[in-house]
Amino acid sequence: MTQPATASHQIRVALVDDQQLVRAGFSMVISSQPDMAVVAEAGDGAQALRLLPGFDVDVVLMDVRMPGLDGIEATRRLLAAPRPPGRPVPRIIILTTFDLDEYVFAAIRAGASGFLLKDAQPEEMLAAIRTVHAGDAVIAPSSTRRLIEHVATRMPLENRTPPDSLADLTEREREVLELIARGRTNTEIASDLFVAEATVKTHVGRILAKLGARDRVQLVVLAYETGLVSPGT
């Protein structure tokens, strides 16, 4: 099922969920916004891989658990798939419930830009879509930290990335990374460190480049994986 965007400035959203009622509810909320349009829907990961490459999609709302191909593998394959010149690489928001945190964690590592609880308020969903589309990838910092902490407490120590992966960071960059992992915004980090927000943005850009991370959500994951930040601290 498709719905063409009516204006070039609209955020083009695709919905991937095996529950038709869930897709219908999301579609109704998203389509009510003048700056958004639902351009494609799929009922599972396999259908998404067949369908979405044929559309210009900015943001994908992807259910994590679906029959057949789940949201984790669909995310990995969708982001790795070749696309025609000029066609955007979609940013993916994983839809989950609190009980499926381990799946969310795997999906983030597969390249998703963030996640959203299925019982989130419509305003939260719309804000998440706009935030991810803008490239910030900071979705509900408190929820992000809570979910990742919950996963980190169950992550075997042997699965954590060695701290050597942070060796190229300066002391200030490590400070910024730690604050990012605690859910702080650039403005808040600037206030905490008594520097200009533009300076923080420069640090964030260098951290992303040095660590080969796609966005800030992956930086949060890495901070917990390496033990730079511990759950509950």
ZADREN-287687 format. One record per atom (N, C-alpha, C, CB): x, y, z; atom name; residue in three letters. Coordinates in steps of 0.2 Angstrom, whole numbers. Each point is the difference from the previous one (the first is absolute). Glycine has a CB too. Layout:
residues N
    c1    c2    c3 atom type
     X     Y     Z   CA  ALA
...
end
This chain:
residues 233
    c1    c2    c3 atom type
     4    -6     0    N  MET
    -4     6     0   CA  MET
     4     6     0    C  MET
    -9    -6     6   CB  MET
     8    11   -10    N  THR
     4     6    -1   CA  THR
    -4     6     0    C  THR
     9    -6    -6   CB  THR
    -6    12     8    N  GLN
    -3     6     0   CA  GLN
     5     5    -2    C  GLN
    -8    -3     9   CB  GLN
     8     6   -15    N  PRO
     5     5    -2   CA  PRO
     0     6     4    C  PRO
    -1    -5   -11   CB  PRO
     8     7    12    N  ALA
     1     7     3   CA  ALA
    -3     5    -4    C  ALA
    10    -4     6   CB  ALA
   -13     9    -3    N  THR
    -3     6    -4   CA  THR
     4     6     0    C  THR
   -10    -5     3   CB  THR
    16     5     1    N  ALA
     5     6     0   CA  ALA
     7    -3     1    C  ALA
   -10     8     4   CB  ALA
    14    -4    -8    N  SER
     7    -3     1   CA  SER
     3     1     7    C  SER
     1     3   -12   CB  SER
    -3     1    16    N  HIS
     3     1     6   CA  HIS
    -3    -5     6    C  HIS
     1    12    -3   CB  HIS
    -6   -16     1    N  GLN
    -3    -5     4   CA  GLN
     5    -5     2    C  GLN
   -11     2    -4   CB  GLN
    11    -4    10    N  ILE
     4    -6     2   CA  ILE
    -4    -6    -2    C  ILE
     5     6    10   CB  ILE
    -1   -10   -14    N  ARG
    -3    -6    -3   CA  ARG
     1    -6     5    C  ARG
     2     4   -12   CB  ARG
    -8    -7    14    N  VAL
     1    -5     5   CA  VAL
    -3    -7    -2    C  VAL
    -1     9     8   CB  VAL
     5   -14    -7    N  ALA
    -3    -7    -1   CA  ALA
    -1    -4     6    C  ALA
     7     0   -11   CB  ALA
   -12    -4    11    N  LEU
    -3    -4     6   CA  LEU
     1    -7    -1    C  LEU
    -8     9     3   CB  LEU
    12   -12     1    N  VAL
     1    -8     0   CA  VAL
    -2    -3     6    C  VAL
    10     2    -8   CB  VAL
   -16    -5     8    N  ASP
    -2    -3     6   CA  ASP
    -5    -6    -2    C  ASP
     1    11     7   CB  ASP
    -1   -16    -4    N  ASP
    -5    -6    -2   CA  ASP
    -7     1     2    C  ASP
    10    -8     0   CB  ASP
   -11    13     4    N  GLN
    -7     1     3   CA  GLN
    -3     6    -4    C  GLN
     3    -4    11   CB  GLN
    -8     2   -15    N  GLN
    -3     5    -4   CA  GLN
    -3     6     4    C  GLN
    -2    -9    -9   CB  GLN
    -1     7    14    N  LEU
    -3     6     4   CA  LEU
     5     5     3    C  LEU
    -9    -8     3   CB  LEU
    15     5    -1    N  VAL
     5     4     2   CA  VAL
     3     5    -6    C  VAL
     4    -9     8   CB  VAL
    -4     6   -14    N  ARG
     2     4    -5   CA  ARG
    -5     6    -2    C  ARG
     6   -10    -5   CB  ARG
   -12     8     6    N  ALA
    -6     4    -2   CA  ALA
     0     6     5    C  ALA
    -7    -9    -4   CB  ALA
     8     7    11    N  GLY
     1     6     5   CA  GLY
     5     4    -1    C  GLY
    -5    -8     8   CB  GLY
    11     6   -10    N  PHE
     6     4    -1   CA  PHE
    -1     4    -6    C  PHE
     7    -8     5   CB  PHE
   -10     5   -10    N  SER
    -1     4    -6   CA  SER
    -5     6     1    C  SER
     2   -11    -7   CB  SER
    -7    10    11    N  MET
    -5     5     1   CA  MET
     4     6     3    C  MET
    -9    -9     1   CB  MET
    13     7     4    N  VAL
     3     6     4   CA  VAL
     5     3    -4    C  VAL
    -1    -6    10   CB  VAL
     5     3   -14    N  ILE
     5     3    -4   CA  ILE
    -3     4    -6    C  ILE
     8   -10     3   CB  ILE
   -13     7    -6    N  SER
    -3     3    -6   CA  SER
    -4     7     2    C  SER
    -1   -11    -5   CB  SER
     0    12    12    N  SER
    -3     6     2   CA  SER
     5     6     1    C  SER
    -8    -8     6   CB  SER
    14     6    -7    N  GLN
     5     6     0   CA  GLN
     2     2    -7    C  GLN
     5    -5    11   CB  GLN
    -5    12   -11    N  PRO
     1     3    -7   CA  PRO
     7    -1    -2    C  PRO
    -8     8     2   CB  PRO
    13   -10     2    N  ASP
     7    -1    -2   CA  ASP
     2    -7    -1    C  ASP
     3    10     6   CB  ASP
    -8   -15    -6    N  MET
     1    -7     0   CA  MET
    -5    -3    -5    C  MET
     5     0    12   CB  MET
    -2    -6   -15    N  ALA
    -5    -4    -4   CA  ALA
     3    -7     0    C  ALA
    -2    10    -8   CB  ALA
    -3   -15     9    N  VAL
     1    -7     0   CA  VAL
     1    -2    -8    C  VAL
    -6    -2    12   CB  VAL
    12     0   -14    N  VAL
     0    -2    -7   CA  VAL
     0    -7    -1    C  VAL
     7    11    -1   CB  VAL
    -6   -15     6    N  ALA
     0    -7    -1   CA  ALA
    -1    -4     6    C  ALA
     8     1    -9   CB  ALA
   -11    -7     9    N  GLU
    -1    -4     5   CA  GLU
     2    -8    -1    C  GLU
   -10     8     4   CB  GLU
    12   -11     0    N  ALA
     2    -7    -1   CA  ALA
    -2    -4     7    C  ALA
     9     3    -8   CB  ALA
   -11   -10     7    N  GLY
    -3    -4     5   CA  GLY
     6    -4     3    C  GLY
   -11     0    -5   CB  GLY
    17     0     3    N  ASP
     5    -4     3   CA  ASP
     7     3    -3    C  ASP
    -8   -10     2   CB  ASP
    13     7     0    N  GLY
     7     2    -2   CA  GLY
     1    -2    -7    C  GLY
     4    -1    11   CB  GLY
    -6    -5   -13    N  ALA
     1    -2    -7   CA  ALA
    -3     5    -5    C  ALA
     1   -12     4   CB  ALA
    -7    13    -3    N  GLN
    -4     5    -4   CA  GLN
     3     7     0    C  GLN
   -11    -7     2   CB  GLN
    13     9     4    N  ALA
     4     7     0   CA  ALA
     6     0    -5    C  ALA
    -4     1    12   CB  ALA
     8    -7   -12    N  LEU
     6     0    -4   CA  LEU
    -2     0    -8    C  LEU
     6    -6     9   CB  LEU
   -12     3   -10    N  ARG
    -2     0    -7   CA  ARG
    -3     7    -2    C  ARG
    -2   -12     1   CB  ARG
    -2    15     4    N  LEU
    -4     6    -2   CA  LEU
     4     7     1    C  LEU
   -10    -7     3   CB  LEU
    14     8     2    N  LEU
     2     6     2   CA  LEU
     6     3    -5    C  LEU
    -3    -3    12   CB  LEU
     7    -2   -15    N  PRO
     5     3    -5   CA  PRO
    -3     4    -6    C  PRO
     7    -9     4   CB  PRO
   -14     8    -5    N  GLY
    -3     3    -5   CA  GLY
    -3     7     1    C  GLY
    -2   -11    -4   CB  GLY
     3    13    11    N  PHE
    -2     6     2   CA  PHE
     5     5     3    C  PHE
   -11    -6     2   CB  PHE
    10    12    -3    N  ASP
     4     5     4   CA  ASP
    -3     0     7    C  ASP
     3     7   -11   CB  ASP
     1    -9    16    N  VAL
    -2    -1     7   CA  VAL
     5     4     4    C  VAL
    -7   -11    -2   CB  VAL
     5    15     6    N  ASP
     4     4     5   CA  ASP
     1    -4     7    C  ASP
    -3    11    -6   CB  ASP
    -3   -13     8    N  VAL
     0    -4     7   CA  VAL
    -5    -6    -1    C  VAL
     2    11     6   CB  VAL
     1   -16    -3    N  VAL
    -4    -6     1   CA  VAL
    -1    -2     7    C  VAL
     5    -4   -10   CB  VAL
   -12     3    12    N  LEU
    -2    -3     6   CA  LEU
     0    -7    -1    C  LEU
    -7    10     4   CB  LEU
    12   -14     0    N  MET
     1    -7    -1   CA  MET
    -2    -4     6    C  MET
     9     2    -9   CB  MET
   -14    -6     9    N  ASP
    -1    -5     6   CA  ASP
     6    -4     0    C  ASP
   -13     0    -1   CB  ASP
    15    -2     8    N  VAL
     5    -4     1   CA  VAL
    -1    -8    -1    C  VAL
     4     9     8   CB  VAL
   -10   -11    -6    N  ARG
    -2    -7     0   CA  ARG
    -6    -1    -5    C  ARG
     4    -1    12   CB  ARG
    -2    -2   -18    N  MET
    -5    -2    -5   CA  MET
     1    -7    -2    C  MET
    -1    12    -4   CB  MET
    -4   -15     1    N  PRO
     1    -7    -3   CA  PRO
     5     0    -6    C  PRO
   -12    -3     5   CB  PRO
    15    -2    -6    N  GLY
     5     0    -6   CA  GLY
     6     4     2    C  GLY
   -10    -2    -8   CB  GLY
    11     7     4    N  LEU
     6     4     1   CA  LEU
    -2     5     5    C  LEU
     4    -2   -11   CB  LEU
     0     2    17    N  ASP
    -1     5     5   CA  ASP
     3     7    -1    C  ASP
    -1    -9     8   CB  ASP
    -1    14    -4    N  GLY
     2     7    -1   CA  GLY
     8     1     1    C  GLY
   -11     3     4   CB  GLY
    14    -8    -1    N  ILE
     8     1     1   CA  ILE
     3    -1    -7    C  ILE
    -1    -4    12   CB  ILE
    -1    -2   -15    N  GLU
     3    -2    -6   CA  GLU
    -2     4    -6    C  GLU
     1   -11     4   CB  GLU
    -7    13    -3    N  ALA
    -3     5    -6   CA  ALA
     4     6     1    C  ALA
   -12    -5     0   CB  ALA
    13     8     6    N  THR
     4     6     0   CA  THR
     7     0    -3    C  THR
    -7     2    11   CB  THR
    10    -8    -9    N  ARG
     7    -1    -3   CA  ARG
     0     0    -7    C  ARG
     3    -6    10   CB  ARG
    -8     2   -13    N  ARG
     0    -1    -7   CA  ARG
    -2     6    -4    C  ARG
    -2   -12     2   CB  ARG
    -3    16     1    N  LEU
    -2     6    -3   CA  LEU
     5     5    -1    C  LEU
   -11    -3     5   CB  LEU
    15     4     1    N  LEU
     5     5     0   CA  LEU
     6    -2    -5    C  LEU
    -4     3    12   CB  LEU
     5    -9   -13    N  ALA
     6    -3    -4   CA  ALA
    -2     0    -7    C  ALA
     4    -6     9   CB  ALA
   -11     6   -11    N  ALA
    -2    -1    -7   CA  ALA
     2     6    -4    C  ALA
    -9    -7     4   CB  ALA
    12     6   -10    N  PRO
     2     5    -5   CA  PRO
    -7     4    -2    C  PRO
    10    -7    -4   CB  PRO
    -9    13     3    N  ARG
    -5     5    -2   CA  ARG
     2     4    -6    C  ARG
    -5     0    12   CB  ARG
     0     3   -16    N  PRO
     2     4    -5   CA  PRO
     3     7     2    C  PRO
    -9    -5    -7   CB  PRO
    13     8     3    N  PRO
     3     6     2   CA  PRO
    -6     5     2    C  PRO
    10    -2    -7   CB  PRO
    -9     6    12    N  GLY
    -5     5     2   CA  GLY
    -5    -3     5    C  GLY
     2     6   -11   CB  GLY
    -3   -12    11    N  ARG
    -5    -3     4   CA  ARG
     3     0     8    C  ARG
    -5    -7   -10   CB  ARG
     1    10    14    N  PRO
     3     0     7   CA  PRO
     0    -7     4    C  PRO
    -5    12     0   CB  PRO
    10   -12     4    N  VAL
     1    -6     5   CA  VAL
    -5     1     5    C  VAL
    12    -2    -3   CB  VAL
   -17    -2     4    N  PRO
    -5     2     5   CA  PRO
     3    -1     7    C  PRO
    -9    -4    -7   CB  PRO
     6     8    12    N  ARG
     2    -1     7   CA  ARG
    -6    -5     3    C  ARG
     6    12     1   CB  ARG
    -4   -16     3    N  ILE
    -4    -5     3   CA  ILE
    -2     1     7    C  ILE
     4    -8    -9   CB  ILE
   -10     8    11    N  ILE
    -2     0     7   CA  ILE
    -3    -7     2    C  ILE
    -2    13    -1   CB  ILE
     5   -16     6    N  ILE
    -3    -6     1   CA  ILE
    -6     0     5    C  ILE
    12    -5    -1   CB  ILE
   -17     2     0    N  LEU
    -6     0     4   CA  LEU
     0    -6     5    C  LEU
    -7     6    -9   CB  LEU
     7    -5    15    N  THR
     0    -6     5   CA  THR
    -4     1     6    C  THR
    12    -2    -4   CB  THR
   -12    -3     8    N  THR
    -2     0     7   CA  THR
     5    -1     5    C  THR
   -11    -4    -4   CB  THR
    11     6    10    N  PHE
     5     0     5   CA  PHE
     3    -7     0    C  PHE
    -5     9     7   CB  PHE
     1   -14    -7    N  ASP
     2    -7     0   CA  ASP
     4    -3    -5    C  ASP
   -10    -2     6   CB  ASP
    11     6   -11    N  LEU
     4    -2    -6   CA  LEU
     7     4    -1    C  LEU
   -11    -4    -5   CB  LEU
    13     6    11    N  ASP
     6     5     0   CA  ASP
     6    -3    -4    C  ASP
    -4     4    10   CB  ASP
     5   -11    -9    N  GLU
     6    -3    -3   CA  GLU
    -1     0    -8    C  GLU
     2    -7    10   CB  GLU
    -8     7   -13    N  TYR
    -1     1    -7   CA  TYR
     2     7    -2    C  TYR
    -9    -9     0   CB  TYR
     7    14     4    N  VAL
     1     7    -2   CA  VAL
     8     1     0    C  VAL
   -11     3     6   CB  VAL
    14    -6    -1    N  PHE
     7     1     0   CA  PHE
     4    -3    -6    C  PHE
    -1     0    12   CB  PHE
    -1    -5   -14    N  ALA
     2    -4    -6   CA  ALA
    -1     5    -6    C  ALA
    -1   -12     5   CB  ALA
    -5    14    -6    N  ALA
    -2     4    -5   CA  ALA
     4     7    -1    C  ALA
   -12    -5     1   CB  ALA
    13     8     5    N  ILE
     4     6     0   CA  ILE
     7    -2    -3    C  ILE
    -6     5    10   CB  ILE
     9   -10    -8    N  ARG
     6    -2    -2   CA  ARG
     0    -2    -8    C  ARG
     3    -4    12   CB  ARG
    -9     2   -14    N  ALA
     0    -1    -7   CA  ALA
    -1     6    -4    C  ALA
    -6   -10     3   CB  ALA
     5    16     0    N  GLY
     0     6    -4   CA  GLY
    -6     5     2    C  GLY
     7    -6    -9   CB  GLY
   -12     4    13    N  ALA
    -6     4     1   CA  ALA
     2     6     4    C  ALA
    -7   -10     0   CB  ALA
     4    15    -2    N  SER
     1     7     3   CA  SER
    -3     1     7    C  SER
     1     4   -12   CB  SER
    -5    -8    14    N  GLY
    -3     1     7   CA  GLY
    -6    -5     1    C  GLY
     3    12    -1   CB  GLY
    -7   -11     6    N  PHE
    -5    -5     1   CA  PHE
    -6     4     4    C  PHE
     8   -10     0   CB  PHE
   -14     7     0    N  LEU
    -5     3     2   CA  LEU
    -5    -5     3    C  LEU
     1    10    -8   CB  LEU
    -3    -9    14    N  LEU
    -5    -5     3   CA  LEU
    -6     1    -3    C  LEU
     5     1    11   CB  LEU
    -8    -7   -12    N  LYS
    -7     0    -4   CA  LYS
    -5     3     4    C  LYS
     3   -11    -5   CB  LYS
    -3    12    11    N  ASP
    -5     3     4   CA  ASP
     1     8     1    C  ASP
    -2   -11     5   CB  ASP
     7    13    -9    N  ALA
     2     7     1   CA  ALA
    -6     5    -3    C  ALA
    12    -3    -2   CB  ALA
   -13     9     5    N  GLN
    -5     4    -2   CA  GLN
     1     2    -7    C  GLN
    -1     4    12   CB  GLN
    -4    -2   -16    N  PRO
     1     2    -7   CA  PRO
     5     6    -1    C  PRO
   -12    -4    -2   CB  PRO
    12     9     7    N  GLU
     4     5     0   CA  GLU
     8    -2     0    C  GLU
    -9     7     6   CB  GLU
    10   -12    -2    N  GLU
     7    -3     0   CA  GLU
     2    -3    -6    C  GLU
    -2    -2    12   CB  GLU
    -3    -2   -15    N  MET
     2    -3    -7   CA  MET
     1     5    -5    C  MET
    -7    -9     3   CB  MET
     3    14    -3    N  LEU
     1     6    -5   CA  LEU
     7     3     1    C  LEU
   -12     2    -1   CB  LEU
    13     0     7    N  ALA
     7     3     2   CA  ALA
     6    -4    -2    C  ALA
    -6     6    10   CB  ALA
     5   -13    -9    N  ALA
     5    -5    -1   CA  ALA
     2     0    -8    C  ALA
    -3    -7    10   CB  ALA
    -3     7   -14    N  ILE
     1     0    -7   CA  ILE
     4     7    -2    C  ILE
   -11    -7    -2   CB  ILE
     9    12     4    N  ARG
     3     7    -1   CA  ARG
     7     0     2    C  ARG
   -11     6     1   CB  ARG
    12    -8     5    N  THR
     7     0     2   CA  THR
     5    -4    -4    C  THR
    -5     1    12   CB  THR
     3    -8   -13    N  VAL
     4    -4    -4   CA  VAL
     1     3    -7    C  VAL
    -4   -10     6   CB  VAL
    -1    13    -9    N  HIS
     0     2    -7   CA  HIS
     5     6     0    C  HIS
   -11    -3    -2   CB  HIS
    12     7     7    N  ALA
     4     5     1   CA  ALA
     7    -2     1    C  ALA
    -9     7     5   CB  ALA
    10   -13    -4    N  GLY
     7    -3     1   CA  GLY
     3     0     7    C  GLY
     2     4   -11   CB  GLY
    -6    -2    16    N  ASP
     3     0     7   CA  ASP
     0    -7     3    C  ASP
    -4    12     1   CB  ASP
    -1   -16    -2    N  ALA
    -1    -6     2   CA  ALA
     0    -1     8    C  ALA
     6    -4   -10   CB  ALA
    -8    10    13    N  VAL
    -1    -1     7   CA  VAL
    -8     0     1    C  VAL
    11     7     3   CB  VAL
   -13   -13    -1    N  ILE
    -7    -1     1   CA  ILE
    -1    -2     7    C  ILE
    -1    -5   -11   CB  ILE
    -3    10    14    N  ALA
    -2    -1     7   CA  ALA
     6    -2     4    C  ALA
   -12    -3    -3   CB  ALA
    17     7     5    N  PRO
     6    -2     3   CA  PRO
    -1    -4     6    C  PRO
     5    10    -4   CB  PRO
   -10    -8     8    N  SER
    -1    -4     7   CA  SER
    -2    -7    -2    C  SER
    -3    10     6   CB  SER
    -1   -11   -11    N  SER
    -3    -7    -2   CA  SER
     6    -3    -3    C  SER
   -11     4    -2   CB  SER
    15    -1    -2    N  THR
     6    -3    -4   CA  THR
     5    -3     6    C  THR
    -1     8   -10   CB  THR
     2    -4    15    N  ARG
     5    -2     5   CA  ARG
    -3    -6     4    C  ARG
     5    12     0   CB  ARG
   -12   -11     1    N  ARG
    -3    -5     5   CA  ARG
     0    -7    -4    C  ARG
    -7     9     5   CB  ARG
     6    -9   -11    N  LEU
     0    -6    -4   CA  LEU
     7    -3    -1    C  LEU
   -11     4    -6   CB  LEU
    15     0     4    N  ILE
     7    -3    -1   CA  ILE
     3    -2     7    C  ILE
     2     8   -10   CB  ILE
    -3    -5    15    N  GLU
     2    -2     7   CA  GLU
    -3    -7     1    C  GLU
     1    12     4   CB  GLU
    -7   -13    -5    N  HIS
    -4    -6     1   CA  HIS
     4    -6    -3    C  HIS
   -11     6     2   CB  HIS
    13    -4    -9    N  VAL
     3    -5    -4   CA  VAL
     7    -1     3    C  VAL
    -7     3   -10   CB  VAL
    11     2    12    N  ALA
     7    -1     2   CA  ALA
     0    -4     6    C  ALA
     2    11    -5   CB  ALA
    -6   -11    10    N  THR
     0    -4     6   CA  THR
     0    -7    -2    C  THR
    -6     9     6   CB  THR
     3   -11   -12    N  ARG
     0    -7    -2   CA  ARG
     5    -2    -5    C  ARG
   -12     0     3   CB  ARG
    16     5    -5    N  MET
     5    -2    -5   CA  MET
     6    -3     3    C  MET
    -4    10    -6   CB  MET
     6   -16     4    N  PRO
     6    -3     2   CA  PRO
     6     4     0    C  PRO
    -5   -11    -3   CB  PRO
    10    11     8    N  LEU
     6     4    -1   CA  LEU
     4    -1    -6    C  LEU
     0     1    13   CB  LEU
     0    -8   -15    N  GLU
     5    -2    -5   CA  GLU
    -3     3    -7    C  GLU
     3   -10     6   CB  GLU
    -9    12    -6    N  ASN
    -3     3    -6   CA  ASN
     1     8    -1    C  ASN
    -8    -9     0   CB  ASN
    11    12     5    N  ARG
     1     7     0   CA  ARG
     6     1    -4    C  ARG
    -5     2    11   CB  ARG
     5     4   -15    N  THR
     6     2    -4   CA  THR
     5     2     5    C  THR
    -7     4    -9   CB  THR
    14    -6     7    N  PRO
     5     2     4   CA  PRO
     1     8     1    C  PRO
     6   -11    -3   CB  PRO
    -4    14     8    N  PRO
     1     7     1   CA  PRO
     4     3    -5    C  PRO
    -2    -2    12   CB  PRO
     7    -2   -15    N  ASP
     5     2    -5   CA  ASP
    -4     4    -5    C  ASP
     8    -9     3   CB  ASP
   -14     7    -5    N  SER
    -4     4    -5   CA  SER
     0     7     1    C  SER
    -6   -11    -2   CB  SER
     6    13     8    N  LEU
     0     7     2   CA  LEU
     7     4     1    C  LEU
   -11    -3     6   CB  LEU
    16    -1    -8    N  ALA
     7     3     1   CA  ALA
     1     6    -4    C  ALA
     4   -12     2   CB  ALA
    -7    13    -8    N  ASP
     1     6    -4   CA  ASP
    -3     6     2    C  ASP
     1    -8    -9   CB  ASP
    -5     7    14    N  LEU
    -4     6     2   CA  LEU
     4     4     5    C  LEU
   -11    -6    -1   CB  LEU
    11    13     1    N  THR
     3     4     5   CA  THR
    -4     0     6    C  THR
     4     8    -9   CB  THR
    -1    -6    15    N  GLU
    -4     0     6   CA  GLU
    -6     4     0    C  GLU
    11    -1     5   CB  GLU
   -11     7    -9    N  ARG
    -6     4    -1   CA  ARG
    -6    -4    -4    C  ARG
     7    11     1   CB  ARG
    -4   -14    -6    N  GLU
    -5    -4    -4   CA  GLU
    -3    -6     4    C  GLU
     6     3   -10   CB  GLU
    -2    -6    15    N  ARG
    -3    -5     4   CA  ARG
    -5     3     5    C  ARG
    11    -7    -1   CB  ARG
   -10    13     3    N  GLU
    -5     3     4   CA  GLU
    -6     1    -3    C  GLU
     9     6     6   CB  GLU
    -9    -3   -13    N  VAL
    -6     1    -4   CA  VAL
    -3    -7    -1    C  VAL
     5    10    -5   CB  VAL
    -2   -15     3    N  LEU
    -3    -6    -1   CA  LEU
    -4    -3     6    C  LEU
     9    -3    -8   CB  LEU
    -6     4    14    N  GLU
    -3    -2     6   CA  GLU
    -6     4     1    C  GLU
    11    -3     5   CB  GLU
   -11     9    -6    N  LEU
    -6     4     1   CA  LEU
    -6    -2    -5    C  LEU
     7    10     4   CB  LEU
    -5   -11   -10    N  ILE
    -4    -2    -6   CA  ILE
    -4    -7     3    C  ILE
     7     5    -9   CB  ILE
    -3    -9    12    N  ALA
    -3    -7     2   CA  ALA
    -4     1     6    C  ALA
    10    -5    -4   CB  ALA
   -10    11     7    N  ARG
    -4     1     6   CA  ARG
    -7     4    -2    C  ARG
    10     0     7   CB  ARG
   -10     1   -14    N  GLY
    -6     3    -3   CA  GLY
     0     7     0    C  GLY
    -6    -9     4   CB  GLY
    12    12    -4    N  ARG
     0     8     0   CA  ARG
     0     2    -7    C  ARG
     6     0    11   CB  ARG
    -9     6   -12    N  THR
     0     3    -6   CA  THR
     6     4    -1    C  THR
   -13     0     0   CB  THR
    14     3    -6    N  ASN
     6     4    -2   CA  ASN
     0     6     5    C  ASN
     0    -4   -12   CB  ASN
    -6     7    12    N  THR
    -1     6     5   CA  THR
     2    -2     7    C  THR
    -9     5    -8   CB  THR
     7   -10    10    N  GLU
     1    -2     7   CA  GLU
     7    -2     1    C  GLU
   -11    -4     1   CB  GLU
    14     1    -6    N  ILE
     7    -2     1   CA  ILE
     5     7     0    C  ILE
    -2   -11    -6   CB  ILE
     0    16     1    N  ALA
     3     6     0   CA  ALA
     0     3     7    C  ALA
    -3     2   -12   CB  ALA
    -3    -2    15    N  SER
    -1     3     7   CA  SER
     5    -4     5    C  SER
   -12     4    -3   CB  SER
    12   -10     3    N  ASP
     3    -4     5   CA  ASP
     8     1    -1    C  ASP
    -9    -9    -1   CB  ASP
    11    10    -5    N  LEU
     7     0    -1   CA  LEU
     3     8    -1    C  LEU
    -1   -12    -5   CB  LEU
    -4    16     6    N  PHE
     2     8    -1   CA  PHE
     3     1    -7    C  PHE
     1     1    13   CB  PHE
    -4    -3   -18    N  VAL
     3     1    -7   CA  VAL
    -6     2    -4    C  VAL
    10    -8     1   CB  VAL
    -8    10    -7    N  ALA
    -6     2    -5   CA  ALA
    -3    -6    -3    C  ALA
     6    11    -2   CB  ALA
   -12   -10     0    N  GLU
    -4    -6    -3   CA  GLU
     4    -2    -6    C  GLU
   -11     4     5   CB  GLU
    13     1    -9    N  ALA
     4    -2    -6   CA  ALA
     6    -4     1    C  ALA
    -4    11    -5   CB  ALA
     7   -10    11    N  THR
     6    -4     1   CA  THR
    -2    -7     2    C  THR
     5    10     5   CB  THR
   -11   -11    -2    N  VAL
    -3    -7     2   CA  VAL
    -1    -3    -7    C  VAL
    -5     4    11   CB  VAL
     2    -1   -16    N  LYS
    -2    -3    -6   CA  LYS
     6    -2    -4    C  LYS
   -10     7     0   CB  LYS
    16    -3     1    N  THR
     6    -2    -3   CA  THR
     3    -7     3    C  THR
     2    12    -2   CB  THR
    -3   -12     9    N  HIS
     3    -6     3   CA  HIS
    -4    -6    -2    C  HIS
     3     7    10   CB  HIS
   -10    -6   -10    N  VAL
    -4    -6    -2   CA  VAL
     1    -2    -7    C  VAL
    -9     4     8   CB  VAL
    10     0   -12    N  GLY
     2    -2    -7   CA  GLY
     7    -4     0    C  GLY
    -6    10    -5   CB  GLY
    11    -8     9    N  ARG
     6    -3     0   CA  ARG
    -1    -7     3    C  ARG
     6    11     1   CB  ARG
   -10   -12     4    N  ILE
    -1    -6     4   CA  ILE
    -3    -5    -5    C  ILE
    -1     6    11   CB  ILE
    -4    -4   -15    N  LEU
    -4    -4    -5   CA  LEU
     5    -3    -5    C  LEU
   -10     7     2   CB  LEU
    15    -2    -4    N  ALA
     4    -2    -5   CA  ALA
     6    -5     2    C  ALA
    -2    11    -5   CB  ALA
     4   -10    11    N  LYS
     5    -4     3   CA  LYS
    -2    -7     2    C  LYS
     5    10     4   CB  LYS
   -11   -10    -2    N  LEU
    -3    -7     2   CA  LEU
    -4    -3    -5    C  LEU
    -1     4    11   CB  LEU
     0    -1   -17    N  GLY
    -3    -3    -6   CA  GLY
    -8    -1     2    C  GLY
    11    -5    -4   CB  GLY
   -14     9     8    N  ALA
    -7     0     2   CA  ALA
    -4     3    -5    C  ALA
     3    -1    12   CB  ALA
    -9    -1   -13    N  ARG
    -5     3    -5   CA  ARG
    -3     6     4    C  ARG
    -2   -11    -5   CB  ARG
     0    11    11    N  ASP
    -3     5     3   CA  ASP
     1     0     8    C  ASP
    -8     0   -10   CB  ASP
     4     4    13    N  ARG
     1     1     8   CA  ARG
    -2    -6     3    C  ARG
    -1    12    -1   CB  ARG
    -5   -15    -1    N  VAL
    -2    -6     3   CA  VAL
     5    -6     0    C  VAL
   -12     3    -4   CB  VAL
    16    -4    -1    N  GLN
     5    -5     0   CA  GLN
     6     2     4    C  GLN
    -3    -3   -11   CB  GLN
     4    10    12    N  LEU
     5     2     5   CA  LEU
    -2    -2     7    C  LEU
     3     9    -7   CB  LEU
   -10    -9     9    N  VAL
    -2    -2     6   CA  VAL
     1    -7     1    C  VAL
    -9     9     0   CB  VAL
     7   -13    -5    N  VAL
     1    -7     1   CA  VAL
     8    -2     1    C  VAL
   -10    -2    -8   CB  VAL
    14     6     4    N  LEU
     7    -2     1   CA  LEU
     3     2     7    C  LEU
     1     2   -13   CB  LEU
    -4     4    15    N  ALA
     2     2     7   CA  ALA
    -1    -6     5    C  ALA
    -2    12    -3   CB  ALA
    -4   -15     3    N  TYR
    -2    -5     4   CA  TYR
     4    -6    -1    C  TYR
   -11     4     1   CB  TYR
    12    -6    -8    N  GLU
     4    -6    -1   CA  GLU
     7     0     2    C  GLU
    -7    -1   -10   CB  GLU
    10     7    10    N  THR
     7     1     2   CA  THR
     1     0     8    C  THR
     2     5   -11   CB  THR
    -8    -3    14    N  GLY
     1     1     7   CA  GLY
     1     7     2    C  GLY
     4   -12     1   CB  GLY
    -3    16    -6    N  LEU
     1     7     2   CA  LEU
    -6     3     4    C  LEU
     6     2   -11   CB  LEU
   -12    -4    10    N  VAL
    -6     1     5   CA  VAL
    -3    -7     2    C  VAL
    -2    11    -6   CB  VAL
     1   -11    12    N  SER
    -3    -6     3   CA  SER
    -7     1     2    C  SER
    11    -3     4   CB  SER
   -15    -2    -5    N  PRO
    -8     0     2   CA  PRO
     0     3     7    C  PRO
    -3    -9    -8   CB  PRO
    -2    13     9    N  GLY
    -1     3     7   CA  GLY
     4     5     2    C  GLY
    -4   -11     2   CB  GLY
     9    13    -6    N  THR
     5     6     2   CA  THR
    -2     6    -3    C  THR
     9    -8     2   CB  THR
end
